[in-house]
């Protein structure tokens, strides 16, 4: 399916959005489609709507217009960006120790995008995972889930919920989340957006804990696996367990899953040989059957490994993986 094409050294971060490839080098140079466009860049924060790139330079956030290939004049300083939803950015500042001595407090700013104008400023305990559904912002802080109205700033509900590992998807006005159970396991729980009522239709079915979680938004599937190749797939629309077991195509060749991403009914994965901390193999599984379609090891002269949670980045004609030595490996598609 792919052949090794080229490697790019000294790559600190890499993003792919539509036809745009975005690369941040160790030197701080930001390269878009092989053209150096900015210097002294610290972070690539996010690509939004495939039109804009939010990046950080010397603690100042700026926006690069991917359509016009130019940096916009808008800036925001001293903000720690959290997320962007529906053209609204949530950023934080003034992070201080909570009066209780446990955790932190901060000011949270809702900002328009791409102008970076501050719309509202709110004060809450440290914000963790967050998402926006219409006028409602839902976020985790101190193992509590809070919903606020963005138009009135009213707190709609507060619900003790536990440590959220990942906010997964919204189905039928229920926000489904992966919640930590203990050091080895997690559970899937939902919360009704309008009322804050907890929904536990999976009856506490234990899932792998800090694991690889794949969400298929179109059909409401959540696929959770771990580096022992065990997996569990849940259907949040039907509220049933779709399938579970061992990924035999990996287990049978002594591969252990490190990271994965879902694209066009294929699971693009990185893997180690044996239960190691990092991997040196990438490949493709058929998502429906979990049969192996293709796999290859990194080139023998590559001294880095693929870190835990690092998944291949899938393009139309290329497949990319960034290893621990900041070497970006580029594979070219040979067949669909």
GUTIKE-415171 format. One record per residue (C-alpha): x, z, y; residue number from 1; residue in three letters. Coordinates in Angstrom, 1 decimal. Each point is the difference from the previous one (the first is absolute). Layout:
! residues N
+--------+--------+--------+-----+---------+
:     px :     pz :     py : num : residuo :
+--------+--------+--------+-----+---------+
:      X :      Z :      Y : NUM :     Ala :
...
+--------+--------+--------+-----+---------+
! end
This chain:
! residues 336
+--------+--------+--------+-----+---------+
:     px :     pz :     py : num : residuo :
+--------+--------+--------+-----+---------+
:    0.0 :    0.0 :    0.0 :   1 :     Unk :
:    2.9 :    0.7 :    2.3 :   2 :     Unk :
:    3.7 :   -0.7 :    0.3 :   3 :     Unk :
:    2.6 :    1.9 :    2.0 :   4 :     Unk :
:    0.5 :   -1.7 :    3.4 :   5 :     Unk :
:    2.1 :    2.0 :    2.4 :   6 :     Unk :
:    0.9 :    3.5 :    1.1 :   7 :     Unk :
:    0.1 :    1.4 :    3.5 :   8 :     Unk :
:    2.4 :    3.0 :    0.6 :   9 :     Unk :
:   -0.3 :    2.9 :    2.3 :  10 :     Unk :
:   -3.8 :   -0.1 :    0.2 :  11 :     Unk :
:   -1.5 :    3.3 :    1.0 :  12 :     Unk :
:   -3.7 :   -1.0 :   -0.2 :  13 :     Unk :
:   -2.0 :   -3.1 :   -0.8 :  14 :     Unk :
:   -3.6 :   -1.0 :    0.6 :  15 :     Unk :
:   -2.0 :   -3.1 :   -0.9 :  16 :     Unk :
:   -3.2 :   -1.1 :    1.8 :  17 :     Unk :
:   -1.5 :   -3.4 :   -0.6 :  18 :     Unk :
:    2.7 :   -2.5 :    0.8 :  19 :     Unk :
:    2.1 :    2.5 :    1.9 :  20 :     Unk :
:    3.0 :    1.8 :   -1.6 :  21 :     Unk :
:    1.3 :    2.9 :    2.0 :  22 :     Unk :
:    3.3 :    1.6 :   -0.6 :  23 :     Unk :
:    1.8 :    3.0 :    1.5 :  24 :     Unk :
:    3.7 :    0.1 :   -0.5 :  25 :     Unk :
:    2.3 :    3.0 :   -0.2 :  26 :     Unk :
:    1.4 :   -1.0 :    3.4 :  27 :     Unk :
:   -3.5 :    0.4 :    1.6 :  28 :     Unk :
:   -0.7 :   -3.8 :    0.3 :  29 :     Unk :
:   -3.6 :   -1.0 :   -0.6 :  30 :     Unk :
:   -0.2 :   -3.5 :   -1.5 :  31 :     Unk :
:   -3.3 :   -1.9 :   -0.2 :  32 :     Unk :
:    0.0 :   -3.2 :   -2.1 :  33 :     Unk :
:    3.8 :   -0.1 :    0.0 :  34 :     Unk :
:    0.2 :    0.3 :    3.8 :  35 :     Unk :
:    1.5 :    3.2 :    1.6 :  36 :     Unk :
:   -2.7 :    1.1 :    2.6 :  37 :     Unk :
:    1.0 :    3.6 :    0.9 :  38 :     Unk :
:    2.9 :    2.4 :   -0.2 :  39 :     Unk :
:    0.3 :    3.8 :   -0.1 :  40 :     Unk :
:   -3.2 :    0.3 :   -2.2 :  41 :     Unk :
:   -0.4 :    3.2 :   -1.9 :  42 :     Unk :
:   -3.1 :   -0.6 :   -2.1 :  43 :     Unk :
:   -2.5 :   -2.7 :   -1.1 :  44 :     Unk :
:   -3.3 :    2.0 :    0.3 :  45 :     Unk :
:   -2.7 :   -2.4 :   -1.1 :  46 :     Unk :
:   -1.4 :   -3.5 :    0.1 :  47 :     Unk :
:   -3.5 :   -0.1 :    1.3 :  48 :     Unk :
:   -2.5 :   -2.8 :   -0.5 :  49 :     Unk :
:    2.9 :   -2.3 :   -1.0 :  50 :     Unk :
:    0.4 :   -0.5 :    3.8 :  51 :     Unk :
:    2.0 :    2.9 :    1.3 :  52 :     Unk :
:    3.0 :    2.0 :   -1.1 :  53 :     Unk :
:    0.2 :    3.6 :    1.2 :  54 :     Unk :
:    3.7 :    1.1 :    0.2 :  55 :     Unk :
:    2.0 :    2.9 :    1.4 :  56 :     Unk :
:    3.1 :   -0.2 :    2.2 :  57 :     Unk :
:    1.6 :    3.2 :    1.3 :  58 :     Unk :
:   -3.2 :    2.1 :   -0.5 :  59 :     Unk :
:   -2.0 :   -2.6 :    1.9 :  60 :     Unk :
:   -2.7 :   -2.0 :   -1.9 :  61 :     Unk :
:   -0.4 :   -3.7 :    0.9 :  62 :     Unk :
:   -2.0 :   -2.9 :   -1.3 :  63 :     Unk :
:    1.3 :   -3.4 :   -1.1 :  64 :     Unk :
:   -2.5 :   -2.9 :    0.1 :  65 :     Unk :
:    0.6 :   -1.9 :   -3.3 :  66 :     Unk :
:   -2.2 :   -2.9 :    1.2 :  67 :     Unk :
:    1.9 :   -0.7 :    3.2 :  68 :     Unk :
:    3.3 :    1.4 :   -1.4 :  69 :     Unk :
:    0.6 :    2.3 :    3.0 :  70 :     Unk :
:    0.2 :    3.7 :    0.8 :  71 :     Unk :
:   -3.0 :    1.2 :    2.1 :  72 :     Unk :
:    0.5 :    2.1 :    3.1 :  73 :     Unk :
:   -2.1 :    3.0 :   -1.3 :  74 :     Unk :
:    2.0 :    3.1 :   -1.0 :  75 :     Unk :
:   -0.8 :    3.6 :   -1.1 :  76 :     Unk :
:    2.6 :    2.7 :    0.1 :  77 :     Unk :
:    0.5 :    3.3 :   -1.8 :  78 :     Unk :
:   -2.7 :   -0.7 :   -2.6 :  79 :     Unk :
:    0.1 :    0.3 :   -3.7 :  80 :     Unk :
:   -2.2 :   -2.7 :   -1.2 :  81 :     Unk :
:   -2.3 :    0.9 :   -3.0 :  82 :     Unk :
:   -2.2 :   -3.0 :   -0.7 :  83 :     Unk :
:   -2.0 :   -2.9 :    1.4 :  84 :     Unk :
:   -3.6 :   -0.6 :   -0.9 :  85 :     Unk :
:   -2.4 :   -2.6 :    1.5 :  86 :     Unk :
:    2.3 :   -0.7 :    3.0 :  87 :     Unk :
:    0.4 :    3.8 :    0.7 :  88 :     Unk :
:    3.3 :    1.7 :   -0.4 :  89 :     Unk :
:    0.3 :    3.7 :   -0.8 :  90 :     Unk :
:    3.2 :    1.5 :    1.4 :  91 :     Unk :
:    1.2 :    3.6 :    0.4 :  92 :     Unk :
:    2.2 :    1.8 :    2.4 :  93 :     Unk :
:    0.9 :    3.6 :    1.1 :  94 :     Unk :
:    0.5 :    1.2 :   -3.6 :  95 :     Unk :
:    0.4 :    3.8 :    0.0 :  96 :     Unk :
:    0.0 :    2.8 :   -2.6 :  97 :     Unk :
:   -3.5 :    1.2 :   -0.7 :  98 :     Unk :
:   -0.8 :    3.5 :    1.4 :  99 :     Unk :
:   -0.6 :    1.2 :   -3.5 : 100 :     Unk :
:    3.6 :   -0.8 :   -0.9 : 101 :     Unk :
:   -1.1 :   -2.5 :   -2.7 : 102 :     Unk :
:    0.0 :   -3.7 :    0.8 : 103 :     Unk :
:   -0.2 :   -1.7 :    3.3 : 104 :     Unk :
:   -2.3 :   -0.9 :    2.9 : 105 :     Unk :
:    0.1 :   -3.2 :    2.0 : 106 :     Unk :
:   -1.8 :   -2.1 :    2.5 : 107 :     Unk :
:   -1.5 :   -3.2 :   -1.5 : 108 :     Unk :
:   -0.5 :   -3.0 :    2.1 : 109 :     Unk :
:   -2.5 :   -2.8 :   -0.7 : 110 :     Unk :
:    1.5 :   -3.2 :    1.5 : 111 :     Unk :
:   -1.3 :   -3.5 :    0.4 : 112 :     Unk :
:    1.9 :   -2.8 :   -1.7 : 113 :     Unk :
:    2.0 :   -2.0 :    1.0 : 114 :     Unk :
:   -0.1 :    1.4 :    3.6 : 115 :     Unk :
:    1.1 :    3.5 :   -1.2 : 116 :     Unk :
:   -2.3 :    1.6 :    2.6 : 117 :     Unk :
:   -1.0 :    3.6 :   -0.8 : 118 :     Unk :
:   -3.7 :    0.2 :   -0.5 : 119 :     Unk :
:   -0.3 :    3.7 :   -1.0 : 120 :     Unk :
:    2.2 :    3.0 :   -0.7 : 121 :     Unk :
:   -1.0 :    2.6 :   -2.5 : 122 :     Unk :
:    1.7 :    3.2 :   -1.1 : 123 :     Unk :
:    0.0 :    0.8 :   -3.8 : 124 :     Unk :
:    2.2 :    1.4 :   -2.6 : 125 :     Unk :
:    2.5 :   -2.4 :   -1.4 : 126 :     Unk :
:   -1.7 :   -3.2 :   -1.2 : 127 :     Unk :
:    0.7 :   -1.4 :   -3.4 : 128 :     Unk :
:   -1.8 :   -2.9 :   -1.6 : 129 :     Unk :
:   -2.6 :   -1.5 :    2.2 : 130 :     Unk :
:   -2.5 :   -2.9 :    0.2 : 131 :     Unk :
:   -2.7 :   -1.3 :    2.3 : 132 :     Unk :
:   -3.5 :   -1.1 :   -1.0 : 133 :     Unk :
:   -1.9 :   -1.4 :    3.0 : 134 :     Unk :
:   -0.1 :    2.7 :    2.7 : 135 :     Unk :
:    1.2 :    2.8 :   -2.4 : 136 :     Unk :
:    3.6 :    1.0 :   -0.4 : 137 :     Unk :
:    0.6 :    1.9 :   -3.3 : 138 :     Unk :
:    3.3 :    1.8 :   -0.5 : 139 :     Unk :
:    1.8 :    2.6 :   -2.0 : 140 :     Unk :
:    1.7 :    3.1 :    1.5 : 141 :     Unk :
:    1.0 :    3.2 :   -1.7 : 142 :     Unk :
:   -1.9 :   -1.1 :   -3.2 : 143 :     Unk :
:   -3.2 :   -0.4 :    2.0 : 144 :     Unk :
:   -1.9 :   -3.3 :    0.5 : 145 :     Unk :
:   -1.4 :   -0.3 :    3.5 : 146 :     Unk :
:   -2.3 :   -2.7 :    1.4 : 147 :     Unk :
:   -0.3 :   -0.5 :    3.8 : 148 :     Unk :
:   -2.1 :   -2.4 :    2.1 : 149 :     Unk :
:    2.3 :   -2.1 :    2.1 : 150 :     Unk :
:   -2.6 :   -0.6 :    2.6 : 151 :     Unk :
:   -1.0 :    3.6 :    0.5 : 152 :     Unk :
:    3.1 :    1.8 :   -1.4 : 153 :     Unk :
:   -2.4 :    2.3 :   -1.9 : 154 :     Unk :
:    1.1 :    1.4 :   -3.3 : 155 :     Unk :
:   -2.5 :   -1.2 :   -2.5 : 156 :     Unk :
:    1.1 :    2.0 :   -3.0 : 157 :     Unk :
:    3.0 :    2.0 :   -1.4 : 158 :     Unk :
:    0.4 :    0.2 :   -3.8 : 159 :     Unk :
:    2.8 :    1.8 :   -2.0 : 160 :     Unk :
:    1.2 :   -2.7 :   -2.3 : 161 :     Unk :
:    3.5 :    0.6 :   -1.4 : 162 :     Unk :
:    3.1 :   -2.2 :    0.5 : 163 :     Unk :
:   -0.9 :   -3.6 :    0.4 : 164 :     Unk :
:    2.5 :   -2.4 :   -1.6 : 165 :     Unk :
:   -1.8 :   -3.1 :    1.1 : 166 :     Unk :
:   -3.2 :   -1.1 :    1.7 : 167 :     Unk :
:   -1.1 :   -2.9 :   -2.3 : 168 :     Unk :
:   -3.1 :   -1.8 :    1.2 : 169 :     Unk :
:   -3.5 :    0.3 :    1.4 : 170 :     Unk :
:   -2.8 :   -1.0 :   -2.3 : 171 :     Unk :
:   -3.7 :    0.6 :    0.8 : 172 :     Unk :
:    0.8 :    2.3 :    2.9 : 173 :     Unk :
:    2.3 :    2.1 :   -2.2 : 174 :     Unk :
:    3.7 :    0.4 :    0.7 : 175 :     Unk :
:    1.9 :    0.3 :   -3.3 : 176 :     Unk :
:    3.3 :    1.8 :   -0.1 : 177 :     Unk :
:    2.7 :    0.9 :   -2.5 : 178 :     Unk :
:    0.5 :    3.8 :    0.2 : 179 :     Unk :
:    2.9 :    2.1 :   -1.4 : 180 :     Unk :
:   -1.0 :    2.2 :   -2.9 : 181 :     Unk :
:    3.4 :    1.4 :   -1.0 : 182 :     Unk :
:    3.5 :   -1.2 :   -0.4 : 183 :     Unk :
:   -0.9 :   -2.4 :   -2.7 : 184 :     Unk :
:   -3.6 :   -1.2 :    0.6 : 185 :     Unk :
:   -2.4 :   -1.1 :    2.7 : 186 :     Unk :
:   -3.8 :   -0.6 :    0.2 : 187 :     Unk :
:   -2.2 :   -2.5 :    1.7 : 188 :     Unk :
:   -2.6 :    1.5 :    2.4 : 189 :     Unk :
:   -2.3 :   -1.5 :    2.5 : 190 :     Unk :
:   -1.5 :    1.4 :    3.3 : 191 :     Unk :
:   -3.2 :   -1.3 :    1.6 : 192 :     Unk :
:    0.9 :   -1.3 :    3.4 : 193 :     Unk :
:   -3.2 :    1.0 :    1.8 : 194 :     Unk :
:   -0.2 :    3.6 :   -1.4 : 195 :     Unk :
:    3.4 :    1.0 :   -1.4 : 196 :     Unk :
:   -1.6 :    0.8 :   -3.4 : 197 :     Unk :
:    2.5 :   -0.2 :   -2.8 : 198 :     Unk :
:   -0.7 :   -2.5 :   -2.8 : 199 :     Unk :
:    1.7 :    0.6 :   -3.4 : 200 :     Unk :
:   -1.6 :   -2.5 :   -2.3 : 201 :     Unk :
:    3.1 :   -0.2 :   -2.2 : 202 :     Unk :
:   -0.4 :    3.6 :   -1.1 : 203 :     Unk :
:    3.6 :    0.9 :    0.7 : 204 :     Unk :
:    1.5 :   -2.7 :   -2.2 : 205 :     Unk :
:    3.8 :    0.6 :    0.3 : 206 :     Unk :
:    2.1 :   -2.9 :    1.3 : 207 :     Unk :
:    3.7 :   -0.3 :    0.2 : 208 :     Unk :
:    1.2 :    2.1 :    3.0 : 209 :     Unk :
:    2.6 :   -1.4 :    2.5 : 210 :     Unk :
:   -0.3 :   -3.4 :   -1.5 : 211 :     Unk :
:   -0.4 :   -3.7 :    0.6 : 212 :     Unk :
:   -3.6 :   -0.6 :    1.3 : 213 :     Unk :
:   -1.4 :   -3.5 :    0.3 : 214 :     Unk :
:   -3.3 :   -0.6 :    1.8 : 215 :     Unk :
:   -2.1 :   -3.2 :   -0.5 : 216 :     Unk :
:   -2.3 :    0.2 :    2.9 : 217 :     Unk :
:   -2.2 :   -3.0 :   -0.9 : 218 :     Unk :
:   -1.3 :    1.5 :   -3.3 : 219 :     Unk :
:    0.5 :    3.7 :    0.7 : 220 :     Unk :
:    2.8 :    0.5 :   -2.6 : 221 :     Unk :
:    2.7 :    2.7 :    0.2 : 222 :     Unk :
:    2.9 :   -0.5 :   -2.4 : 223 :     Unk :
:    2.3 :    3.0 :   -0.4 : 224 :     Unk :
:    3.2 :    0.0 :   -2.1 : 225 :     Unk :
:    3.2 :    2.1 :   -0.3 : 226 :     Unk :
:    3.6 :   -0.7 :   -1.1 : 227 :     Unk :
:   -1.0 :    0.9 :   -3.6 : 228 :     Unk :
:   -2.2 :   -3.2 :    0.1 : 229 :     Unk :
:   -3.2 :    2.0 :   -0.6 : 230 :     Unk :
:   -2.9 :   -1.4 :    2.1 : 231 :     Unk :
:   -3.5 :    0.7 :    1.0 : 232 :     Unk :
:   -2.4 :   -2.4 :    1.8 : 233 :     Unk :
:   -3.1 :    1.3 :    1.7 : 234 :     Unk :
:   -3.0 :   -1.9 :    1.4 : 235 :     Unk :
:   -1.2 :    1.8 :    3.1 : 236 :     Unk :
:   -3.1 :   -2.2 :    0.3 : 237 :     Unk :
:   -1.2 :    0.8 :   -3.5 : 238 :     Unk :
:    1.7 :    3.4 :    0.0 : 239 :     Unk :
:    1.4 :   -0.5 :   -3.4 : 240 :     Unk :
:    3.4 :   -0.3 :   -1.7 : 241 :     Unk :
:    0.6 :   -3.7 :   -0.6 : 242 :     Unk :
:    3.0 :    0.3 :   -2.3 : 243 :     Unk :
:    3.0 :    2.2 :   -0.8 : 244 :     Unk :
:    3.0 :    0.1 :   -2.3 : 245 :     Unk :
:    3.6 :   -1.2 :    0.0 : 246 :     Unk :
:    1.4 :   -3.2 :    1.5 : 247 :     Unk :
:    1.2 :   -1.3 :   -3.3 : 248 :     Unk :
:    1.8 :   -3.0 :    1.4 : 249 :     Unk :
:    2.3 :    2.3 :    1.9 : 250 :     Unk :
:    0.2 :    2.8 :   -2.5 : 251 :     Unk :
:    1.0 :   -2.4 :   -2.8 : 252 :     Unk :
:    3.1 :   -1.2 :    1.8 : 253 :     Unk :
:    1.1 :    3.4 :    1.3 : 254 :     Unk :
:   -1.1 :   -0.7 :    3.6 : 255 :     Unk :
:   -1.5 :    2.7 :    2.2 : 256 :     Unk :
:   -2.0 :   -0.7 :    3.0 : 257 :     Unk :
:    1.6 :    0.8 :    3.4 : 258 :     Unk :
:   -2.3 :   -1.8 :    2.5 : 259 :     Unk :
:   -2.7 :   -2.6 :    0.0 : 260 :     Unk :
:   -2.2 :   -2.1 :    2.3 : 261 :     Unk :
:   -3.2 :   -2.0 :   -0.9 : 262 :     Unk :
:   -0.4 :   -3.6 :    1.1 : 263 :     Unk :
:   -2.3 :   -2.8 :   -1.4 : 264 :     Unk :
:   -0.7 :    1.9 :   -3.2 : 265 :     Unk :
:    3.7 :    0.5 :   -0.7 : 266 :     Unk :
:    1.8 :    3.3 :    0.1 : 267 :     Unk :
:    3.5 :   -0.5 :    1.5 : 268 :     Unk :
:    2.1 :    2.9 :   -1.2 : 269 :     Unk :
:    3.5 :    1.5 :    0.2 : 270 :     Unk :
:    1.2 :    1.9 :   -3.0 : 271 :     Unk :
:    2.9 :    2.0 :   -1.5 : 272 :     Unk :
:    1.3 :   -0.1 :   -3.5 : 273 :     Unk :
:   -0.7 :    3.4 :   -1.3 : 274 :     Unk :
:   -1.2 :    2.9 :    2.2 : 275 :     Unk :
:    2.5 :   -0.3 :    2.8 : 276 :     Unk :
:   -0.4 :    0.8 :    3.6 : 277 :     Unk :
:    0.2 :   -3.6 :    1.1 : 278 :     Unk :
:   -0.3 :   -3.5 :   -1.5 : 279 :     Unk :
:    1.8 :   -3.3 :   -0.2 : 280 :     Unk :
:   -2.8 :   -2.3 :   -1.3 : 281 :     Unk :
:   -3.0 :   -1.7 :    1.6 : 282 :     Unk :
:   -2.8 :   -1.9 :   -1.7 : 283 :     Unk :
:   -3.6 :   -1.1 :   -0.1 : 284 :     Unk :
:   -2.9 :    1.3 :   -2.2 : 285 :     Unk :
:   -3.4 :   -1.5 :   -0.4 : 286 :     Unk :
:   -2.1 :    2.7 :    1.6 : 287 :     Unk :
:   -3.0 :   -0.6 :   -2.4 : 288 :     Unk :
:    1.9 :    0.0 :   -3.3 : 289 :     Unk :
:    3.3 :    1.8 :    1.2 : 290 :     Unk :
:    1.9 :   -2.6 :   -2.0 : 291 :     Unk :
:    3.5 :   -0.9 :    1.3 : 292 :     Unk :
:    0.1 :   -3.3 :    1.8 : 293 :     Unk :
:    3.6 :    0.1 :    1.3 : 294 :     Unk :
:    2.9 :    2.4 :    0.6 : 295 :     Unk :
:    3.6 :   -0.1 :    1.0 : 296 :     Unk :
:    2.8 :    2.4 :    0.8 : 297 :     Unk :
:    1.7 :    0.1 :    3.4 : 298 :     Unk :
:    3.2 :   -2.0 :    0.1 : 299 :     Unk :
:    2.9 :    1.6 :   -1.8 : 300 :     Unk :
:    2.0 :    0.3 :    3.3 : 301 :     Unk :
:   -2.7 :    2.1 :    1.6 : 302 :     Unk :
:    1.2 :    3.6 :    0.0 : 303 :     Unk :
:   -3.2 :    1.5 :    1.5 : 304 :     Unk :
:   -3.1 :    1.0 :   -1.8 : 305 :     Unk :
:   -3.7 :   -0.2 :    0.8 : 306 :     Unk :
:   -1.2 :    3.3 :    1.3 : 307 :     Unk :
:   -3.1 :    1.9 :   -1.3 : 308 :     Unk :
:   -3.2 :   -1.4 :    1.6 : 309 :     Unk :
:    1.7 :   -3.2 :    1.2 : 310 :     Unk :
:   -2.0 :   -3.0 :   -1.1 : 311 :     Unk :
:    0.7 :   -3.8 :    0.3 : 312 :     Unk :
:   -1.3 :   -1.7 :    3.2 : 313 :     Unk :
:   -2.0 :   -3.1 :   -0.9 : 314 :     Unk :
:    0.0 :   -3.1 :    2.1 : 315 :     Unk :
:   -1.6 :   -3.4 :   -0.6 : 316 :     Unk :
:    3.2 :   -1.5 :   -1.4 : 317 :     Unk :
:    2.4 :    2.9 :   -0.2 : 318 :     Unk :
:    0.3 :    3.5 :   -1.5 : 319 :     Unk :
:    2.2 :    2.6 :    1.8 : 320 :     Unk :
:    1.4 :    3.4 :   -1.0 : 321 :     Unk :
:    2.2 :    2.3 :    2.1 : 322 :     Unk :
:    2.5 :    2.1 :   -2.0 : 323 :     Unk :
:    1.7 :    3.3 :    0.8 : 324 :     Unk :
:    3.1 :   -1.7 :    1.5 : 325 :     Unk :
:   -2.2 :   -1.8 :    2.6 : 326 :     Unk :
:    0.4 :   -3.3 :   -1.8 : 327 :     Unk :
:   -3.2 :   -2.1 :    0.2 : 328 :     Unk :
:   -0.4 :   -2.2 :   -3.1 : 329 :     Unk :
:   -2.0 :   -3.2 :    0.5 : 330 :     Unk :
:   -1.5 :   -1.7 :   -3.1 : 331 :     Unk :
:   -1.6 :   -3.5 :    0.4 : 332 :     Unk :
:   -3.2 :   -0.9 :   -1.9 : 333 :     Unk :
:    0.3 :   -2.7 :   -2.6 : 334 :     Unk :
:   -3.6 :   -0.1 :   -1.3 : 335 :     Unk :
:   -3.3 :    1.6 :    0.8 : 336 :     Unk :
+--------+--------+--------+-----+---------+
! end
